[in-house]
Amino acid sequence: MKRILSVAAALLFVMVITSMTLIDRPGETVEGPVKWITFEEAIQKSKTSKRPIFIDVYTDWCGWCKVMDKNTFSDPKVAQLLNEKFYAVKFNGEQKEDVVFNGKTFKFVPSGGKGYHELAAALLNNQLSYPTVVFLDEEFRMIQPVPGYRKPNEFHMIAQFIGEGHYKSVKWEEWQTTYKSPF
């Protein structure tokens, strides 16, 4: 019985330590294969070297956001696509710091027990649903917000469609029939 309890305690310890690495703490980036940068860094980089911007809008309390970090963004094929085709941004929908974008200052808005960031609301078309990923083109125009958890294979298809610019000339339904999944 003591051996079973020791094994259970060890497993619980490993699970707690593992889950702690998935929690994004203010001022820190989530570790993993995706090279995450701040929103401001993505805007600056895109001004000199044009590339679409991918934004993962999340909150600290969102369980599905953590699952997407663990399952989708940690997948090597997804990470490679994001790193090669986009400037990848993690944006906390409840962050307190102001963000200046396109000449406007976006602020945190207290609401209820928490609140929301105005930039998150703007990116999500005022539909504060987490996780939601957002794609901006090279001129910082919204291509598409995609709400909800996405498995690696499903997410890869969406990101490749946008990252390789297929959305500019081919309808989604048509492109899906030619997509070659690496999974």
Short mmCIF file of the C-alpha atoms (twelve columns), coordinates in Angstrom:
data_MODEL
# 
_entry.id   MODEL 
# 
loop_
_atom_site.group_PDB 
_atom_site.id 
_atom_site.type_symbol 
_atom_site.label_atom_id 
_atom_site.label_alt_id 
_atom_site.label_comp_id 
_atom_site.label_asym_id 
_atom_site.label_seq_id 
_atom_site.Cartn_x 
_atom_site.Cartn_y 
_atom_site.Cartn_z 
_atom_site.pdbx_PDB_model_num 
ATOM 1   C CA . MET A 1   0.000   0.000  0.000   1 
ATOM 2   C CA . LYS A 2   2.855   2.389  0.848   1 
ATOM 3   C CA . ARG A 3   4.431   1.662  -2.531  1 
ATOM 4   C CA . ILE A 4   1.177   2.496  -4.354  1 
ATOM 5   C CA . LEU A 5   0.853   5.764  -2.415  1 
ATOM 6   C CA . SER A 6   4.489   6.638  -3.185  1 
ATOM 7   C CA . VAL A 7   3.966   6.008  -6.897  1 
ATOM 8   C CA . ALA A 8   0.715   7.994  -6.870  1 
ATOM 9   C CA . ALA A 9   2.429   10.905 -5.074  1 
ATOM 10  C CA . ALA A 10  5.308   10.842 -7.575  1 
ATOM 11  C CA . LEU A 11  2.886   10.843 -10.520 1 
ATOM 12  C CA . LEU A 12  0.923   13.713 -8.996  1 
ATOM 13  C CA . PHE A 13  4.146   15.687 -8.498  1 
ATOM 14  C CA . VAL A 14  5.148   15.146 -12.150 1 
ATOM 15  C CA . MET A 15  1.667   16.179 -13.339 1 
ATOM 16  C CA . VAL A 16  1.752   19.383 -11.255 1 
ATOM 17  C CA . ILE A 17  5.242   20.326 -12.459 1 
ATOM 18  C CA . THR A 18  4.281   19.571 -16.083 1 
ATOM 19  C CA . SER A 19  1.086   21.635 -15.893 1 
ATOM 20  C CA . MET A 20  2.968   24.553 -14.337 1 
ATOM 21  C CA . THR A 21  5.164   24.794 -17.434 1 
ATOM 22  C CA . LEU A 22  2.031   25.336 -19.524 1 
ATOM 23  C CA . ILE A 23  0.838   28.309 -17.477 1 
ATOM 24  C CA . ASP A 24  1.786   31.630 -18.995 1 
ATOM 25  C CA . ARG A 25  2.944   34.047 -16.363 1 
ATOM 26  C CA . PRO A 26  2.963   37.818 -16.950 1 
ATOM 27  C CA . GLY A 27  6.248   38.899 -18.490 1 
ATOM 28  C CA . GLU A 28  7.212   35.355 -19.503 1 
ATOM 29  C CA . THR A 29  6.743   33.501 -22.750 1 
ATOM 30  C CA . VAL A 30  5.435   29.979 -22.983 1 
ATOM 31  C CA . GLU A 31  8.236   27.526 -23.660 1 
ATOM 32  C CA . GLY A 32  7.906   25.266 -26.642 1 
ATOM 33  C CA . PRO A 33  8.791   24.917 -30.286 1 
ATOM 34  C CA . VAL A 34  6.844   28.010 -31.460 1 
ATOM 35  C CA . LYS A 35  8.933   31.188 -31.333 1 
ATOM 36  C CA . TRP A 36  6.391   33.455 -29.632 1 
ATOM 37  C CA . ILE A 37  6.930   37.204 -29.687 1 
ATOM 38  C CA . THR A 38  4.906   40.112 -28.351 1 
ATOM 39  C CA . PHE A 39  2.278   41.874 -30.420 1 
ATOM 40  C CA . GLU A 40  4.445   44.995 -30.556 1 
ATOM 41  C CA . GLU A 41  7.473   42.979 -31.750 1 
ATOM 42  C CA . ALA A 42  5.386   41.365 -34.496 1 
ATOM 43  C CA . ILE A 43  4.190   44.750 -35.745 1 
ATOM 44  C CA . GLN A 44  7.757   46.109 -35.778 1 
ATOM 45  C CA . LYS A 45  9.193   43.050 -37.553 1 
ATOM 46  C CA . SER A 46  6.411   43.030 -40.118 1 
ATOM 47  C CA . LYS A 47  7.142   46.640 -41.078 1 
ATOM 48  C CA . THR A 48  10.606  45.692 -42.354 1 
ATOM 49  C CA . SER A 49  10.094  42.060 -43.338 1 
ATOM 50  C CA . LYS A 50  6.498   41.477 -44.473 1 
ATOM 51  C CA . ARG A 51  4.837   38.397 -43.098 1 
ATOM 52  C CA . PRO A 52  1.324   37.654 -41.815 1 
ATOM 53  C CA . ILE A 53  0.785   37.752 -38.063 1 
ATOM 54  C CA . PHE A 54  -0.742  34.879 -36.129 1 
ATOM 55  C CA . ILE A 55  -2.211  35.740 -32.715 1 
ATOM 56  C CA . ASP A 56  -3.238  33.214 -30.084 1 
ATOM 57  C CA . VAL A 57  -5.695  35.111 -27.876 1 
ATOM 58  C CA . TYR A 58  -5.931  33.295 -24.553 1 
ATOM 59  C CA . THR A 59  -6.537  33.840 -20.831 1 
ATOM 60  C CA . ASP A 60  -4.741  32.389 -17.811 1 
ATOM 61  C CA . TRP A 61  -7.905  30.615 -16.604 1 
ATOM 62  C CA . CYS A 62  -8.807  29.021 -19.975 1 
ATOM 63  C CA . GLY A 63  -8.417  25.251 -19.809 1 
ATOM 64  C CA . TRP A 64  -8.808  24.728 -23.564 1 
ATOM 65  C CA . CYS A 65  -6.108  27.364 -24.148 1 
ATOM 66  C CA . LYS A 66  -3.699  25.234 -22.118 1 
ATOM 67  C CA . VAL A 67  -4.755  22.103 -24.007 1 
ATOM 68  C CA . MET A 68  -4.121  23.891 -27.299 1 
ATOM 69  C CA . ASP A 69  -0.652  24.896 -26.045 1 
ATOM 70  C CA . LYS A 70  0.068   21.314 -25.031 1 
ATOM 71  C CA . ASN A 71  -1.398  19.480 -28.035 1 
ATOM 72  C CA . THR A 72  -1.439  21.861 -30.984 1 
ATOM 73  C CA . PHE A 73  1.289   24.462 -30.569 1 
ATOM 74  C CA . SER A 74  3.770   21.881 -29.290 1 
ATOM 75  C CA . ASP A 75  3.340   19.768 -32.428 1 
ATOM 76  C CA . PRO A 76  6.546   20.033 -34.524 1 
ATOM 77  C CA . LYS A 77  4.666   20.359 -37.852 1 
ATOM 78  C CA . VAL A 78  2.441   23.139 -36.518 1 
ATOM 79  C CA . ALA A 79  5.369   24.923 -34.868 1 
ATOM 80  C CA . GLN A 80  7.435   24.777 -38.054 1 
ATOM 81  C CA . LEU A 81  4.591   26.237 -40.108 1 
ATOM 82  C CA . LEU A 82  3.984   29.054 -37.598 1 
ATOM 83  C CA . ASN A 83  7.699   29.848 -37.294 1 
ATOM 84  C CA . GLU A 84  8.287   29.889 -41.068 1 
ATOM 85  C CA . LYS A 85  5.163   31.633 -42.353 1 
ATOM 86  C CA . PHE A 86  4.043   33.971 -39.542 1 
ATOM 87  C CA . TYR A 87  5.103   36.196 -36.716 1 
ATOM 88  C CA . ALA A 88  3.527   34.209 -33.879 1 
ATOM 89  C CA . VAL A 89  2.052   36.171 -30.976 1 
ATOM 90  C CA . LYS A 90  0.544   35.057 -27.685 1 
ATOM 91  C CA . PHE A 91  -1.853  37.709 -26.423 1 
ATOM 92  C CA . ASN A 92  -3.520  37.525 -23.025 1 
ATOM 93  C CA . GLY A 93  -7.087  38.768 -23.495 1 
ATOM 94  C CA . GLU A 94  -7.003  40.079 -19.923 1 
ATOM 95  C CA . GLN A 95  -3.561  41.700 -19.868 1 
ATOM 96  C CA . LYS A 96  -3.330  45.018 -18.037 1 
ATOM 97  C CA . GLU A 97  -0.635  46.702 -20.182 1 
ATOM 98  C CA . ASP A 98  -1.677  49.239 -22.826 1 
ATOM 99  C CA . VAL A 99  -0.968  48.419 -26.461 1 
ATOM 100 C CA . VAL A 100 -0.591  51.069 -29.150 1 
ATOM 101 C CA . PHE A 101 -1.637  49.825 -32.577 1 
ATOM 102 C CA . ASN A 102 -2.467  51.791 -35.719 1 
ATOM 103 C CA . GLY A 103 -2.386  55.059 -33.798 1 
ATOM 104 C CA . LYS A 104 -4.861  53.917 -31.125 1 
ATOM 105 C CA . THR A 105 -4.097  53.003 -27.528 1 
ATOM 106 C CA . PHE A 106 -5.899  49.841 -26.443 1 
ATOM 107 C CA . LYS A 107 -6.403  49.488 -22.689 1 
ATOM 108 C CA . PHE A 108 -7.568  47.017 -20.094 1 
ATOM 109 C CA . VAL A 109 -11.248 47.434 -19.209 1 
ATOM 110 C CA . PRO A 110 -12.229 46.258 -15.718 1 
ATOM 111 C CA . SER A 111 -15.456 44.277 -15.816 1 
ATOM 112 C CA . GLY A 112 -16.865 42.085 -13.095 1 
ATOM 113 C CA . GLY A 113 -14.153 40.189 -11.228 1 
ATOM 114 C CA . LYS A 114 -11.628 40.416 -14.049 1 
ATOM 115 C CA . GLY A 115 -12.007 42.428 -17.232 1 
ATOM 116 C CA . TYR A 116 -10.776 42.343 -20.785 1 
ATOM 117 C CA . HIS A 117 -8.304  44.085 -23.027 1 
ATOM 118 C CA . GLU A 118 -9.710  46.339 -25.756 1 
ATOM 119 C CA . LEU A 119 -7.306  44.874 -28.323 1 
ATOM 120 C CA . ALA A 120 -8.601  41.371 -27.597 1 
ATOM 121 C CA . ALA A 121 -12.158 42.634 -28.084 1 
ATOM 122 C CA . ALA A 122 -11.177 44.301 -31.373 1 
ATOM 123 C CA . LEU A 123 -9.344  41.201 -32.644 1 
ATOM 124 C CA . LEU A 124 -12.239 38.933 -31.676 1 
ATOM 125 C CA . ASN A 125 -14.966 41.175 -33.121 1 
ATOM 126 C CA . ASN A 126 -16.263 41.705 -29.568 1 
ATOM 127 C CA . GLN A 127 -16.874 37.946 -29.210 1 
ATOM 128 C CA . LEU A 128 -14.646 37.241 -26.205 1 
ATOM 129 C CA . SER A 129 -14.262 33.504 -26.628 1 
ATOM 130 C CA . TYR A 130 -11.102 31.663 -25.622 1 
ATOM 131 C CA . PRO A 131 -9.107  30.244 -27.190 1 
ATOM 132 C CA . THR A 132 -9.462  32.157 -30.433 1 
ATOM 133 C CA . VAL A 133 -6.670  32.485 -32.945 1 
ATOM 134 C CA . VAL A 134 -6.501  35.477 -35.255 1 
ATOM 135 C CA . PHE A 135 -4.724  35.923 -38.556 1 
ATOM 136 C CA . LEU A 136 -3.654  39.368 -39.796 1 
ATOM 137 C CA . ASP A 137 -2.247  39.970 -43.269 1 
ATOM 138 C CA . GLU A 138 1.015   41.791 -44.016 1 
ATOM 139 C CA . GLU A 139 -0.807  45.146 -43.823 1 
ATOM 140 C CA . PHE A 140 -2.293  44.285 -40.385 1 
ATOM 141 C CA . ARG A 141 -5.792  43.707 -41.775 1 
ATOM 142 C CA . MET A 142 -7.913  40.980 -40.254 1 
ATOM 143 C CA . ILE A 143 -7.994  37.835 -42.361 1 
ATOM 144 C CA . GLN A 144 -9.952  35.625 -40.015 1 
ATOM 145 C CA . PRO A 145 -10.510 34.914 -36.329 1 
ATOM 146 C CA . VAL A 146 -10.920 31.195 -35.634 1 
ATOM 147 C CA . PRO A 147 -12.595 30.458 -32.280 1 
ATOM 148 C CA . GLY A 148 -12.276 27.284 -30.261 1 
ATOM 149 C CA . TYR A 149 -9.833  24.502 -29.680 1 
ATOM 150 C CA . ARG A 150 -8.235  23.052 -32.818 1 
ATOM 151 C CA . LYS A 151 -6.364  19.760 -32.992 1 
ATOM 152 C CA . PRO A 152 -2.938  19.860 -34.681 1 
ATOM 153 C CA . ASN A 153 -4.113  18.385 -38.012 1 
ATOM 154 C CA . GLU A 154 -7.105  20.729 -38.259 1 
ATOM 155 C CA . PHE A 155 -5.081  23.764 -37.203 1 
ATOM 156 C CA . HIS A 156 -2.268  22.959 -39.655 1 
ATOM 157 C CA . MET A 157 -4.716  22.997 -42.556 1 
ATOM 158 C CA . ILE A 158 -6.082  26.427 -41.586 1 
ATOM 159 C CA . ALA A 159 -2.639  27.910 -40.931 1 
ATOM 160 C CA . GLN A 160 -1.218  26.588 -44.207 1 
ATOM 161 C CA . PHE A 161 -4.192  27.961 -46.150 1 
ATOM 162 C CA . ILE A 162 -3.511  31.413 -44.736 1 
ATOM 163 C CA . GLY A 163 0.271   31.293 -44.292 1 
ATOM 164 C CA . GLU A 164 0.926   30.309 -47.888 1 
ATOM 165 C CA . GLY A 165 -1.535  32.920 -49.191 1 
ATOM 166 C CA . HIS A 166 -4.018  30.450 -50.707 1 
ATOM 167 C CA . TYR A 167 -6.888  32.433 -49.158 1 
ATOM 168 C CA . LYS A 168 -6.156  35.236 -51.654 1 
ATOM 169 C CA . SER A 169 -7.062  33.207 -54.733 1 
ATOM 170 C CA . VAL A 170 -8.799  29.955 -53.776 1 
ATOM 171 C CA . LYS A 171 -12.000 29.288 -51.865 1 
ATOM 172 C CA . TRP A 172 -11.558 27.301 -48.635 1 
ATOM 173 C CA . GLU A 173 -13.820 24.469 -49.788 1 
ATOM 174 C CA . GLU A 174 -11.850 24.053 -53.018 1 
ATOM 175 C CA . TRP A 175 -8.468  24.272 -51.312 1 
ATOM 176 C CA . GLN A 176 -9.383  21.589 -48.774 1 
ATOM 177 C CA . THR A 177 -9.640  19.064 -51.594 1 
ATOM 178 C CA . THR A 178 -6.015  19.706 -52.636 1 
ATOM 179 C CA . TYR A 179 -4.481  19.997 -49.148 1 
ATOM 180 C CA . LYS A 180 -1.816  17.388 -48.431 1 
ATOM 181 C CA . SER A 181 -1.782  16.703 -44.707 1 
ATOM 182 C CA . PRO A 182 1.571   15.975 -43.084 1 
ATOM 183 C CA . PHE A 183 -0.256  14.024 -40.360 1 
# 
